[in-house]
């Protein structure tokens, strides 16, 4: 994965966590949501009690395990890489 792709993925994950935390930003709620995404209890607690910003937390193991590319695709988000490849005429 290139640096540009990593940055785009981090932005998507930041938006997901920001939207979720605007509604319910308490650590207990963050932990509950991460557990629902099949993240281990220890990892969910470490992420939930952190006071770092959304941008910093987007690339943590908890978010990487919970918000996988497959999960994002199930939610209806389209891959920027796939769209770009299609526009350039590359086979996916």
Backbone as numpy.savetxt, mean C-alpha at the origin, in Angstrom:
# Nx Ny Nz CAx CAy CAz Cx Cy Cz
12.31 -3.93 -10.38 11.47 -2.76 -10.38 12.37 -1.52 -10.38
12.09 -0.57 -11.26 12.89 0.63 -11.34 12.52 1.59 -10.23
13.35 2.61 -10.07 13.09 3.60 -9.03 11.78 4.34 -9.29
11.49 4.61 -10.56 10.25 5.30 -10.90 9.02 4.46 -10.54
9.09 3.14 -10.83 7.98 2.26 -10.51 7.80 2.16 -9.00
8.90 2.12 -8.25 8.82 2.07 -6.79 8.16 3.33 -6.24
8.51 4.48 -6.82 7.94 5.74 -6.35 6.44 5.78 -6.63
6.02 5.30 -7.81 4.59 5.30 -8.14 3.83 4.36 -7.22
4.42 3.20 -6.95 3.76 2.23 -6.07 3.65 2.80 -4.65
4.70 3.52 -4.22 4.67 4.12 -2.89 3.57 5.18 -2.81
3.36 5.94 -3.90 2.31 6.94 -3.90 0.93 6.30 -3.77
0.73 5.19 -4.49 -0.56 4.51 -4.41 -0.79 3.99 -2.99
0.24 3.39 -2.41 0.11 2.86 -1.07 -0.07 3.97 -0.05
0.58 5.11 -0.28 0.41 6.24 0.62 -1.04 6.72 0.58
-1.60 6.81 -0.62 -3.00 7.24 -0.75 -3.93 6.26 -0.05
-3.68 4.97 -0.21 -4.53 3.97 0.44 -4.48 4.12 1.95
-3.26 4.24 2.50 -3.16 4.34 3.95 -3.68 5.68 4.45
-3.48 6.76 3.67 -3.97 8.07 4.08 -5.48 8.07 4.12
-6.13 7.56 3.09 -7.59 7.51 3.06 -8.13 6.69 4.22
-7.49 5.60 4.49 -7.94 4.73 5.57 -7.75 5.42 6.92
-6.63 6.12 7.09 -6.33 6.72 8.38 -7.09 8.03 8.60
-7.54 8.68 7.56 -8.36 9.87 7.74 -9.68 9.50 8.39
-10.19 8.36 7.99 -11.46 7.90 8.55 -11.25 7.43 9.99
-10.25 6.59 10.17 -9.99 6.02 11.49 -8.48 5.96 11.70
-7.91 6.93 12.39 -6.47 7.02 12.50 -5.87 6.50 13.78
-6.66 5.89 14.62 -6.12 5.41 15.87 -5.31 4.14 15.66
-4.26 3.93 16.46 -3.43 2.74 16.30 -4.21 1.43 16.33
-5.20 1.35 17.22 -5.99 0.13 17.34 -6.70 -0.19 16.02
-7.20 0.85 15.37 -7.92 0.68 14.11 -6.96 0.30 12.99
-5.78 0.94 12.96 -4.78 0.59 11.94 -4.38 -0.87 12.08
-4.19 -1.31 13.31 -3.82 -2.70 13.55 -4.94 -3.64 13.10
-6.17 -3.28 13.41 -7.32 -4.10 13.01 -7.40 -4.25 11.49
-7.20 -3.14 10.77 -7.25 -3.20 9.31 -6.10 -4.03 8.73
-4.92 -3.90 9.30 -3.78 -4.68 8.81 -3.99 -6.17 9.08
-4.56 -6.50 10.22 -4.84 -7.90 10.52 -5.86 -8.47 9.54
-6.82 -7.63 9.12 -7.81 -8.07 8.13 -7.16 -8.33 6.77
-6.01 -7.70 6.53 -5.28 -7.91 5.28 -4.23 -9.02 5.41
-4.33 -9.82 6.45 -3.47 -10.99 6.69 -2.03 -10.63 6.99
-1.82 -9.52 7.68 -0.48 -9.14 8.14 -0.30 -9.76 9.52
0.91 -10.19 9.83 1.15 -10.82 11.13 0.90 -9.82 12.26
0.56 -10.32 13.42 0.21 -9.49 14.57 1.37 -8.58 14.97
2.57 -9.13 15.04 3.75 -8.36 15.44 3.99 -7.20 14.47
3.93 -7.49 13.17 4.16 -6.47 12.15 3.07 -5.41 12.20
1.81 -5.83 12.38 0.69 -4.90 12.45 0.83 -3.96 13.64
1.25 -4.48 14.78 1.42 -3.65 15.97 2.56 -2.66 15.77
3.68 -3.11 15.21 4.80 -2.21 14.97 4.39 -1.06 14.05
3.61 -1.37 13.04 3.16 -0.34 12.11 2.10 0.55 12.75
1.19 -0.03 13.48 0.07 0.71 14.05 0.46 1.75 15.07
1.48 1.48 15.84 1.86 2.42 16.90 2.91 3.42 16.45
3.36 3.34 15.21 4.36 4.26 14.70 3.77 5.65 14.50
4.58 6.67 14.77 4.12 8.05 14.59 4.70 8.68 13.33
5.31 7.87 12.48 5.89 8.40 11.25 4.78 8.81 10.27
5.16 9.63 9.30 4.18 10.13 8.34 3.72 9.01 7.39
2.63 9.29 6.67 2.08 8.30 5.75 3.08 7.93 4.67
3.83 8.92 4.17 4.80 8.66 3.12 5.87 7.68 3.60
6.36 7.86 4.81 7.38 6.97 5.34 6.82 5.58 5.61
5.58 5.51 6.03 5.00 4.22 6.37 4.54 3.43 5.15
4.48 4.06 3.98 4.00 3.38 2.78 4.92 2.26 2.34
6.20 2.35 2.64 7.14 1.32 2.20 7.54 0.36 3.33
6.75 0.25 4.36 7.06 -0.66 5.46 6.60 -2.08 5.11
7.17 -3.07 5.76 6.76 -4.46 5.50 5.26 -4.70 5.70
4.66 -4.04 6.68 3.23 -4.25 6.93 2.40 -3.85 5.72
2.69 -2.71 5.14 1.93 -2.24 3.99 2.27 -3.09 2.76
3.52 -3.48 2.63 3.92 -4.32 1.50 3.21 -5.67 1.53
3.03 -6.22 2.72 2.35 -7.51 2.85 0.84 -7.37 2.68
0.28 -6.29 3.18 -1.16 -6.12 3.15 -1.71 -5.60 1.84
-1.04 -4.60 1.26 -1.51 -3.99 0.02 -0.68 -4.47 -1.16
-0.83 -5.72 -1.50 -0.08 -6.29 -2.60 -0.66 -5.80 -3.94
0.10 -6.01 -5.01 -0.38 -5.63 -6.33 -1.67 -6.36 -6.68
-1.77 -7.61 -6.29 -2.99 -8.39 -6.57 -4.19 -7.78 -5.83
-3.99 -7.37 -4.57 -5.08 -6.77 -3.80 -5.51 -5.46 -4.42
-4.53 -4.63 -4.82 -4.85 -3.36 -5.45 -5.62 -3.56 -6.75
-5.26 -4.61 -7.50 -5.96 -4.91 -8.74 -7.40 -5.34 -8.46
-7.60 -6.11 -7.39 -8.95 -6.52 -6.99 -9.81 -5.32 -6.61
-9.18 -4.26 -6.08 -9.90 -3.06 -5.67 -10.26 -2.18 -6.86
-9.78 -2.54 -8.04 -10.12 -1.79 -9.24 -9.06 -0.83 -9.73
-7.90 -0.80 -9.08 -6.82 0.07 -9.54 -6.08 -0.58 -10.70
-5.73 0.23 -11.68 -5.03 -0.29 -12.84 -3.54 -0.01 -12.70
-2.73 -0.89 -13.24 -1.29 -0.76 -13.15 -0.80 0.30 -14.14
-0.02 1.25 -13.64 0.54 2.29 -14.50 1.51 1.66 -15.49
2.25 0.66 -15.04 3.20 -0.03 -15.92 2.47 -0.71 -17.08
1.36 -1.39 -16.79 0.60 -2.05 -17.85 0.01 -1.05 -18.83
-0.49 0.07 -18.32 -1.05 1.11 -19.19 0.03 1.70 -20.09
1.21 1.93 -19.53 2.30 2.50 -20.31 2.76 1.53 -21.38
2.89 0.25 -21.01 3.31 -0.77 -21.99 2.29 -0.88 -23.11
1.01 -0.82 -22.78 -0.03 -0.90 -23.80 0.03 0.32 -24.73
0.28 1.50 -24.18 0.37 2.70 -24.99 1.57 2.68 -25.92
2.66 2.06 -25.47 3.87 1.98 -26.29 3.85 0.83 -27.27
2.88 -0.05 -27.12 2.74 -1.18 -28.04 3.51 -2.42 -27.63
3.94 -2.48 -26.38 4.65 -3.65 -25.90 3.65 -4.73 -25.49
4.07 -5.99 -25.64 3.23 -7.10 -25.19 3.38 -7.22 -23.67
2.27 -7.44 -23.01 2.29 -7.55 -21.55 2.41 -8.99 -21.11
